[in-house]
Amino acid sequence: MTSIFLPQVLAYRRAMLKARSSGNALADRRFAYAMEYKAGGDPASAAELVTQALHEAPDWAAGWLALGDLNEMLGRRDEAIDTYRQALRLDPADEAGAGARLARLGEMPPDGAMTPAHIAALFDEYAPRFERSLVADLSYRGPALLRMALDGIGRSKPFERALDLGCGTGLVGEAFRTLCQDIVGVDLSGAMLAKARAKQVYRQLEQAEIADFLFRQAADSADLILSADVFIYLGDLETIFRQAARVLVRGGLFVFTVQSHSGPAAFILNHDLRYAHSREGLAGWAAAAGLHLRHLDHASPRTDRGVPVPGLVAVLER
Ligand SMILES: C[S@@+](CC[C@H](N)C(=O)[O-])C[C@H]1O[C@@H](n2cnc3c(N)ncnc32)[C@H](O)[C@@H]1O
């Protein structure tokens, strides 16, 4: 269990928790029985009971999502698609993640399938366990990879103003505090930001979406932009790269990790609902934004089921 990527598991649990409070006592009871059947290895009976629960509470988005997951488990692809679509109709902000599941099934474009509401909810749930599960159980080393990549290009002068995109609980801030006079962090999850705030390494922390945050930064206002293990939640990075180039001073550096794939597409949405990017895709976005590749090499940021996930670490220079 510990080597499974936890945000997805926790999102499912969160959906279950929300689903348990449908507002209808009979539906709740049926759903609770359904989960017992599911835990006991009988997804068909669980699906039947969730269907009955949805007769009582038809506007219950999390119930439809749970039914979609059960349909997928049962190999009922078409039913799964219908139930995810129903969840999305009932909850257009898509906190539960029906869009990502539809994209995984090829029923929605992959880009934008992970909504900000979904990511915020995922990490609000994950925050209390994040460092223990990611660092200890999944051998996470995203911040260390950023440091090594930067050290590798021989930069010794301290940075004046760094931005940490998707700062989470502040592990990157901790790793870079001695190199930077001033670090500003941004993240969608309030619970992750609260953990980062407690570390007292950031001058400022903002709860915002990365692209929105970058649009609001003045041109030539940062000399370092960092992002560790965040682009697994973003498909097309063209806007981020262009905005990073605008915000960086000349000579400023953009250092990040991605999960990688070797196919022809610039990015894909993996089965585990994380995006993977190709070298060619990153190089293309960098060139289009006027950023020079200083370093782009294989580096695995963490393990999955005990196996290192394929990844890349990049240093781009404006
Ligand atoms: C796997 S964690 C990594 C956190 C941190 N960078 C680290 O290395 O420990 C990914 C973080 O990115 C944030 N995130 C993902 N997509 C985001 C977006 N579009 N805008 C802002 N934050 C985002 C999540 O809320 C989460 O805290």
PDBQT file of the ligand as one rigid body, heavy atoms in Angstrom, charges set to zero:
ROOT
HETATM    1  C1  LIG A 401       3.734  16.365  -5.416  1.00  0.00    +0.000 C 
HETATM    2  S1  LIG A 401       3.463  17.923  -4.655  1.00  0.00    +0.000 S 
HETATM    3  C2  LIG A 401       5.101  18.615  -4.686  1.00  0.00    +0.000 C 
HETATM    4  C3  LIG A 401       5.271  19.714  -3.659  1.00  0.00    +0.000 C 
HETATM    5  C4  LIG A 401       6.659  20.340  -3.605  1.00  0.00    +0.000 C 
HETATM    6  N1  LIG A 401       7.015  20.965  -4.851  1.00  0.00    +0.000 N 
HETATM    7  C5  LIG A 401       7.699  19.329  -3.195  1.00  0.00    +0.000 C 
HETATM    8  O1  LIG A 401       8.632  19.097  -3.970  1.00  0.00    +0.000 OA
HETATM    9  O2  LIG A 401       7.585  18.776  -2.083  1.00  0.00    +0.000 OA
HETATM   10  C6  LIG A 401       2.631  18.837  -5.914  1.00  0.00    +0.000 C 
HETATM   11  C7  LIG A 401       2.101  20.189  -5.415  1.00  0.00    +0.000 C 
HETATM   12  O3  LIG A 401       1.759  20.973  -6.547  1.00  0.00    +0.000 OA
HETATM   13  C8  LIG A 401       0.540  21.656  -6.282  1.00  0.00    +0.000 C 
HETATM   14  N2  LIG A 401      -0.075  21.959  -7.588  1.00  0.00    +0.000 N 
HETATM   15  C9  LIG A 401      -0.355  21.072  -8.583  1.00  0.00    +0.000 A 
HETATM   16  N3  LIG A 401      -0.859  21.720  -9.647  1.00  0.00    +0.000 NA
HETATM   17  C10 LIG A 401      -0.890  23.040  -9.315  1.00  0.00    +0.000 A 
HETATM   18  C11 LIG A 401      -1.309  24.214 -10.007  1.00  0.00    +0.000 A 
HETATM   19  N4  LIG A 401      -1.769  24.148 -11.266  1.00  0.00    +0.000 N 
HETATM   20  N5  LIG A 401      -1.209  25.398  -9.384  1.00  0.00    +0.000 NA
HETATM   21  C12 LIG A 401      -0.722  25.473  -8.102  1.00  0.00    +0.000 A 
HETATM   22  N6  LIG A 401      -0.320  24.392  -7.403  1.00  0.00    +0.000 NA
HETATM   23  C13 LIG A 401      -0.391  23.195  -8.003  1.00  0.00    +0.000 A 
HETATM   24  C14 LIG A 401      -0.250  20.697  -5.428  1.00  0.00    +0.000 C 
HETATM   25  O4  LIG A 401      -1.250  21.350  -4.687  1.00  0.00    +0.000 OA
HETATM   26  C15 LIG A 401       0.855  20.083  -4.561  1.00  0.00    +0.000 C 
HETATM   27  O5  LIG A 401       1.036  20.773  -3.357  1.00  0.00    +0.000 OA
ENDROOT
TORSDOF 0
